[in-house]
């Protein structure tokens, strides 16, 4: 059976957090779809729920309500262990604060998802080195990240996100700590991965220079996504397609 064309479909997603005795609702019934091979970024003011939405799509957060299909999988049907395995095998994360592991070199950090998946150390090292080379970081492969610049750490974190060749790449502010020369390198690489390798890229950004490189920009404000929807099918039909 052919893979569904929709990589991600959300229908009526709601997410809230407890703040003292009150409940703060950050996502208010978000419905959207992203096709395989698209490079889509979320824009909007701070606190609008962009990172929360990215975490829901990445199966790190369980929404309070709504349905979610990711890469043909109804996420609600997965056990916690199966969800963790699904993330490991199919999704690559680039976190805004890097989350590099102290005591590991740059290349060892990039190897982490491969090693956790059970790949032999030499194979994992070769694959991680290839990604570091593409990001201009191969000369720093054996460096301690604590001795690297913020921008270099950002690229090591991106290498870790890409090393396992995920189908879905989620990037939270991928250019925030980079000068524009390196930022453009990163966004161009993400675009190539989407257009030439069939990956799906969903990112969050405040960097307006990134937006011309995206296929679509979704604006998130007051917990709602605002976009010009070109699909004629309603979200329910798209969800059914994504799970078929």
C-alpha positions in Angstrom: 0.0 0.0 0.0 1.3 3.5 -0.9 2.2 5.7 2.0 -0.4 8.4 2.8 0.4 11.8 1.4 -0.3 13.5 4.7 2.5 13.2 7.2 0.8 15.1 10.0 -2.9 15.8 10.6 -4.3 17.4 13.7 -8.0 17.8 14.3 -9.3 19.9 17.2 -6.2 19.7 19.3 -6.5 21.4 22.7 -3.8 21.7 25.3 -3.8 23.4 28.7 -1.5 23.8 31.7 -2.2 24.3 35.3 -1.0 27.6 36.7 -1.7 27.6 40.4 -5.5 27.0 40.8 -6.1 28.2 37.2 -5.9 26.4 33.9 -4.1 28.1 31.1 -5.3 27.0 27.6 -2.5 27.3 25.0 -4.0 25.4 22.1 -7.7 26.0 21.5 -8.8 23.5 18.9 -6.0 23.5 16.4 -6.7 21.7 13.1 -4.0 21.5 10.4 -2.3 19.2 8.0 1.2 18.9 6.6 2.1 16.8 3.5 5.1 14.5 3.2 8.0 16.4 1.7 6.8 19.8 3.0 8.9 22.4 4.9 6.4 24.2 7.1 7.2 26.7 9.9 5.1 28.1 12.7 5.4 31.8 13.4 3.7 33.9 16.1 4.3 35.9 19.2 6.1 34.4 22.3 3.7 32.4 24.4 1.3 31.7 21.6 1.7 27.9 21.9 4.2 27.2 19.1 6.5 25.0 21.1 3.6 23.3 22.7 2.1 22.5 19.3 5.5 21.1 18.2 5.7 18.9 21.3 2.2 17.5 20.6 3.2 16.7 17.0 6.4 15.1 18.3 4.4 12.9 20.7 6.1 14.5 23.7 2.8 16.0 25.0 -0.5 14.2 25.1 -3.3 16.7 24.1 -6.3 17.2 26.3 -8.6 16.7 23.4 -8.5 16.2 19.6 -7.0 13.6 17.3 -3.5 13.3 15.9 -2.1 11.2 13.0 1.7 11.2 12.6 3.3 9.3 9.6 0.2 7.2 9.3 0.0 6.4 13.0 -3.0 7.2 15.2 -0.8 8.3 18.2 -3.6 7.8 20.7 -3.5 4.1 20.0 0.1 3.8 21.2 1.2 2.8 24.6 3.8 5.0 26.3 6.5 2.5 25.4 5.4 2.2 21.8 5.1 6.0 21.6 8.7 6.4 22.8 9.9 3.8 20.2 7.9 5.6 17.5 9.7 8.9 18.4 13.1 7.2 18.4 12.6 5.5 15.0 10.6 8.1 13.0 11.1 11.6 14.5 14.1 13.9 14.8 14.1 16.8 17.3 16.1 20.0 17.3 15.5 21.6 20.7 15.9 25.3 21.3 18.2 24.8 24.3 20.2 22.0 22.6 20.1 19.5 25.4 23.6 18.2 24.6 24.9 15.6 27.0 27.9 16.6 29.1 30.8 14.3 29.0 30.2 13.3 25.4 32.0 14.8 22.4 30.2 16.5 19.6 30.1 13.4 17.4 29.1 11.2 20.4 26.2 13.5 21.0 25.2 13.2 17.3 25.4 9.4 17.7 23.0 9.1 20.6 19.8 8.3 18.8 21.7 5.7 16.6 23.3 4.0 19.5 20.0 3.9 21.5 18.4 2.3 18.4 21.0 -0.4 18.7 23.3 0.4 15.8 27.0 -0.7 16.1 29.2 2.0 17.4 31.4 2.2 14.2 28.4 2.5 11.9 26.8 5.1 14.2 30.0 7.1 14.2 30.3 7.1 10.3 26.7 8.2 9.9 27.1 11.0 12.5 30.3 12.2 10.9 28.6 12.5 7.6 25.9 14.8 9.0 28.5 16.8 10.9 30.4 17.3 7.6 27.3 18.5 5.9 26.9 21.1 8.7 30.5 22.2 8.5 31.3 20.7 11.9 33.5 17.7 11.1 36.7 19.4 12.3 35.1 19.7 15.7 33.8 16.2 15.9 35.9 15.2 18.9 35.5 18.5 20.7 33.8 18.9 24.1 30.6 20.9 23.5 31.4 23.1 26.6 34.3 24.5 24.5 32.2 25.2 21.5 30.3 28.4 20.7 26.6 28.6 21.0 26.2 28.4 17.2 28.4 25.4 17.0 26.3 23.6 19.7 23.2 24.4 17.7 24.7 22.6 14.7 25.7 19.6 16.8 22.1 19.4 18.1 20.9 19.5 14.5 23.3 16.8 13.6 21.8 14.6 16.3 18.3 15.3 15.0 19.3 14.3 11.5 21.8 11.4 12.1 19.1 8.7 12.4 17.5 9.7 9.1 14.1 10.5 10.6 10.9 10.8 8.4 9.7 13.8 10.4 12.0 16.6 11.6 10.8 19.0 14.3 12.9 22.1 14.8 12.4 24.7 17.5 14.1 27.9 16.5 16.8 26.2 14.4 18.6 29.5 13.5 18.2 31.4 16.8 21.8 31.1 17.9 23.4 31.3 14.4 24.7 34.1 12.3 22.9 34.3 9.0 25.5 32.5 6.9 25.2 29.5 9.1 21.5 30.0 9.6 20.9 29.9 5.9 23.0 26.7 5.7 20.7 25.1 8.2 17.5 26.2 6.6 18.7 25.2 3.2 19.6 21.8 4.4 16.2 21.3 6.0 14.6 22.4 2.7 16.7 19.9 0.7 15.8 17.1 3.1 12.1 17.9 2.5 12.1 18.5 -1.3 14.8 16.0 -2.4 14.6 13.3 0.2 10.9 13.3 1.1 11.3 14.2 4.7 8.7 16.4 6.4 10.0 19.4 8.3 8.0 21.4 10.8 9.7 24.2 12.6 9.1 27.2 14.9 10.8 30.5 14.3 10.9 34.2 15.1 13.5 34.7 12.4 11.8 36.4 9.5 14.7 35.6 7.2 13.8 31.9 7.4 10.3 32.3 6.0 11.1 32.7 2.3 12.7 29.2 2.4 9.5 27.6 3.7 6.7 26.0 1.6 4.1 27.4 4.0 4.1 29.6 7.1 1.4 28.9 9.7 0.6 31.8 12.1 -0.2 30.7 15.7 -1.9 33.3 17.9 -4.2 33.0 20.8 -4.0 29.2 20.6 -5.3 29.0 17.1 -3.5 28.5 13.7 -4.3 30.9 10.9 -3.5 29.8 7.4 -5.0 29.9 3.9 -6.1 26.3 3.5 -5.8 25.1 0.0 -7.1 21.6 0.6 -10.8 21.2 -0.2 -11.2 18.3 2.2 -12.2 19.0 5.8 -9.7 17.9 8.6 -11.8 14.8 9.3 -11.3 13.5 5.7 -7.6 14.4 5.8 -7.2 12.4 9.1 -8.9 9.4 7.5 -6.5 9.6 4.6 -3.5 9.9 6.9 -4.5 6.7 8.8 -5.4 4.7 5.7 
